[in-house]
């Protein structure tokens, strides 16, 4: 599948401010960047993002900052039956996956051990992960504006509602509690509604990372990955080291 991605960010800075952007599609196996252009009214200095997946860009902002990004990406990522994938024994996990077994700021997986043992007993590997995703889809209501930047997976579990970020955090926390490495991925998804930066989980099964989206809006075949991290704190599309005001944000993803 080929995706056309168009993004515009419009911000105002009263005083000089360093800004870190992460909006460009990552160059990865399974997704080929056919064309890409970004303008920001200032010079961009690119640096490697988390685990070398994608890039971040520094820029110095003052006054109005208007960022325009456009890309055409071909997705050729195979879709696997998650339930059929085996779990990798802990002692065989590669070094890159180990950090994604551990609790993080928004994904306190150590608080979910009892729930996982009770609710998903008798299931293993991909079958357990698939059951978790199905349970999250039924347990949560998708309610825009129902969470904040402080909301954790534990908050989401108790509140029974959230947005894509919250669904991903809860999926990650449950998977880690089952000893399956899981990480957060910021993505562009064709079916994300409302159109915006989207969040999914990736789980390490069968020796590879696989996209899991309990919201049902994204799949391996229609999703372009921007970057990955332990949770949303590692993959913000914009981090400003000073005060700012958002004038507008637009994300459009279309099949072409």
Phi and psi in degrees as a GROMACS rama.xvg file:
@    title "Ramachandran Plot"
@    xaxis  label "Phi"
@    yaxis  label "Psi"
@TYPE xy
-109.595  130.433  UNK-2
-115.22  138.485  UNK-3
-104.906  124.7  UNK-4
-118.817  128.639  UNK-5
-132.618  125.942  UNK-6
-132.226  139.776  UNK-7
-135.909  130.139  UNK-8
-115.608  134.171  UNK-9
-131.164  110.091  UNK-10
-130.679  158.809  UNK-11
-124.47  132.918  UNK-12
-122.334  120.091  UNK-13
-69.1752  -27.0631  UNK-14
-139.971  163.131  UNK-15
-54.0559  137.543  UNK-16
-149.034  135.023  UNK-17
-81.7651  134.582  UNK-18
-128.247  138.641  UNK-19
-115.525  118.041  UNK-20
-103.755  145  UNK-21
-141.686  86.2965  UNK-22
-127.214  -11.5329  UNK-23
-84.5753  140.317  UNK-24
-61.7147  137.823  UNK-25
-78.2957  145.641  UNK-26
-83.1296  104.939  UNK-27
-137.891  158.888  UNK-28
-60.175  134.863  UNK-29
94.6735  -10.0605  UNK-30
-144.656  120.726  UNK-31
-110.688  125.23  UNK-32
-84.1069  109.133  UNK-33
-81.0238  -34.9546  UNK-34
-155.403  146.954  UNK-35
-157.898  136.92  UNK-36
-150.075  138.366  UNK-37
-139.913  135.781  UNK-38
-130.029  144.223  UNK-39
-140.878  6.39394  UNK-40
72.9516  5.45978  UNK-41
-154.976  161.22  UNK-42
-67.2245  138.747  UNK-43
-104.566  135.602  UNK-44
-116.212  108.189  UNK-45
-82.7226  141.604  UNK-46
-134.871  156.268  UNK-47
-64.7851  142.713  UNK-48
-91.919  -175.066  UNK-49
-51.3993  129.21  UNK-50
57.3758  18.2986  UNK-51
74.1845  11.6937  UNK-52
-91.482  107.643  UNK-53
78.7176  -174.448  UNK-54
-133.967  155.404  UNK-55
-109.93  162.176  UNK-56
-135.846  125.642  UNK-57
-85.3808  143.34  UNK-58
-151.063  154.984  UNK-59
-97.7462  119.163  UNK-60
-111.179  145.797  UNK-61
-159.058  135.701  UNK-62
72.6611  -141.123  UNK-63
-80.8808  131.941  UNK-64
-117.191  113.989  UNK-65
-115.175  115.896  UNK-66
-110.335  126.691  UNK-67
-118.784  127.44  UNK-68
-131.594  132.215  UNK-69
-136.291  138.546  UNK-70
-149.868  149.61  UNK-71
-119.653  124.322  UNK-72
-130.067  133.838  UNK-73
-99.5617  124.083  UNK-74
-99.3788  121.415  UNK-75
-132.481  45.5201  UNK-76
-95.0671  123.489  UNK-77
-66.4193  144.531  UNK-78
-97.4365  122.775  UNK-79
-105.751  154.337  UNK-80
-77.56  103.633  UNK-81
-54.3692  -41.2523  UNK-82
-62.605  -21.3248  UNK-83
-93.2329  -3.25115  UNK-84
-83.1085  137.546  UNK-85
-82.6883  152.797  UNK-86
-84.0167  135.763  UNK-87
-79.6293  126.888  UNK-88
-56.367  143.266  UNK-89
-54.4663  -41.3358  UNK-90
-72.5216  -6.25963  UNK-91
-107.722  3.43764  UNK-92
-70.6765  138.427  UNK-93
-71.3467  159.091  UNK-94
-56.2656  -35.9654  UNK-95
-62.5087  -24.9436  UNK-96
-89.6705  -19.7304  UNK-97
-60.7226  -43.951  UNK-98
-61.2887  -23.0649  UNK-99
-87.7003  10.2626  UNK-100
-91.7822  -15.9478  UNK-101
-97.5847  153.03  UNK-102
-60.5961  150.406  UNK-103
-136.437  177.89  UNK-104
-51.181  -49.7424  UNK-105
-96.4541  -6.15017  UNK-106
-127.974  74.0405  UNK-107
-75.8216  75.1155  UNK-108
-62.2597  -24.9588  UNK-109
-66.7109  -12.8976  UNK-110
-88.7144  0.0200601  UNK-111
-117.404  7.30244  UNK-112
-57.7496  -47.9712  UNK-113
-64.9402  -41.838  UNK-114
-61.3205  -45.3838  UNK-115
-64.1014  -44.1751  UNK-116
-64.2639  -35.3412  UNK-117
-82.0133  -47.3141  UNK-118
-82.3373  -28.3277  UNK-119
-118.391  28.3437  UNK-120
-64.3359  145.087  UNK-121
86.559  -6.17835  UNK-122
-110.107  150.111  UNK-123
-136.396  157.996  UNK-124
53.5808  -135.629  UNK-125
-62.4746  -31.8977  UNK-126
-63.126  -37.7061  UNK-127
-69.0578  -42.2144  UNK-128
-63.7046  -43.2671  UNK-129
-62.0734  -39.5152  UNK-130
-66.4458  -37.3399  UNK-131
-63.579  -45.3521  UNK-132
-61.8248  -41.1827  UNK-133
-66.0953  -39.8878  UNK-134
-65.5268  -42.7061  UNK-135
-60.6774  -42.9057  UNK-136
-58.4827  -35.1978  UNK-137
-85.7748  -27.8953  UNK-138
-78.6536  -32.5537  UNK-139
-104.439  149.823  UNK-140
-106.863  134.181  UNK-141
-81.3541  109.056  UNK-142
-130.621  100.406  UNK-143
-54.981  137.037  UNK-144
82.1646  3.83523  UNK-145
-85.0164  -7.45694  UNK-146
-132.845  170.666  UNK-147
-127.136  -179.027  UNK-148
-69.2924  -9.21578  UNK-149
-96.2579  -9.65847  UNK-150
-67.7562  128.386  UNK-151
-103.285  172.7  UNK-152
-61.0917  -33.5683  UNK-153
-67.8375  -40.5781  UNK-154
-60.9107  -44.9272  UNK-155
-62.1474  -41.6219  UNK-156
-58.8042  -44.2081  UNK-157
-75.3287  -34.8371  UNK-158
-79.0136  -21.1689  UNK-159
61.9605  29.4879  UNK-160
-159.917  163.34  UNK-161
168.528  -167.592  UNK-162
-121.849  -173.603  UNK-163
-54.3197  -40.7098  UNK-164
-56.6497  -42.6076  UNK-165
-71.7624  -39.7997  UNK-166
-59.2794  -44.8039  UNK-167
-64.2599  -43.0442  UNK-168
-61.573  -42.7204  UNK-169
-67.4443  -39.5346  UNK-170
-61.2501  -43.8572  UNK-171
-63.5611  -45.495  UNK-172
-61.6347  -42.6802  UNK-173
-66.7712  -42.6435  UNK-174
-63.0546  -44.7155  UNK-175
-63.2916  -36.1726  UNK-176
-65.5945  -18.8657  UNK-177
-100.262  14.6128  UNK-178
65.6256  30.0376  UNK-179
-109.798  119.631  UNK-180
-57.1379  134.659  UNK-181
-144.086  140.501  UNK-182
-136.938  164.433  UNK-183
-93.9262  137.068  UNK-184
-127.139  128.524  UNK-185
-88.9138  130.805  UNK-186
-143.166  166.48  UNK-187
-105.827  124.944  UNK-188
-122.611  132.464  UNK-189
-58.2678  -38.5226  UNK-190
-102.719  13.5633  UNK-191
-63.0451  130.722  UNK-192
-141.052  121.491  UNK-193
-71.1798  157.105  UNK-194
-58.9621  127.345  UNK-195
-171.153  177.345  UNK-196
-62.3547  134.216  UNK-197
-112.725  158.22  UNK-198
-127.025  136.69  UNK-199
-135.704  170.466  UNK-200
-101.568  152.544  UNK-201
-122.174  133.59  UNK-202
-117.924  148.213  UNK-203
-97.2658  105.04  UNK-204
-135.686  143.357  UNK-205
60.2554  26.8465  UNK-206
81.9356  8.20965  UNK-207
-142.626  163.1  UNK-208
-88.0388  138.112  UNK-209
-132.419  136.458  UNK-210
-72.2186  131.521  UNK-211
-129.878  124.678  UNK-212
-129.13  100.106  UNK-213
-63.7723  -18.0122  UNK-214
-72.4576  -19.8248  UNK-215
79.2724  5.84576  UNK-216
-86.9762  -19.782  UNK-217
-127.699  147.72  UNK-218
-137.99  168.966  UNK-219
-59.1092  -30.1501  UNK-220
-87.2932  -11.4985  UNK-221
-134.065  31.7688  UNK-222
-131.43  132.89  UNK-223
-110.12  122.871  UNK-224
-83.0887  133.155  UNK-225
-93.5207  -50.6683  UNK-226
-167.749  170.85  UNK-227
-132.554  164.508  UNK-228
-172.536  -178.273  UNK-229
-67.1965  -35.2327  UNK-230
-163.951  -169.069  UNK-231
-61.3379  -24.5854  UNK-232
-62.0383  -22.8746  UNK-233
-91.195  -10.0229  UNK-234
-134.038  35.2773  UNK-235
-64.5139  139.519  UNK-236
-71.5571  -22.906  UNK-237
-147.962  127.132  UNK-238
-123.196  118.437  UNK-239
-108.182  132.5  UNK-240
-98.0472  56.0101  UNK-241
166.122  175.184  UNK-242
-69.7026  148.656  UNK-243
-153.021  165.854  UNK-244
-133.551  131.366  UNK-245
-88.7009  123.785  UNK-246
-89.237  -32.4155  UNK-247
-177.9  157.68  UNK-248
-147.588  131.808  UNK-249
-136.505  130.178  UNK-250
-130.504  125.882  UNK-251
-130.613  128.653  UNK-252
-126.625  123.509  UNK-253
-132.198  147.591  UNK-254
-82.2352  134.581  UNK-255
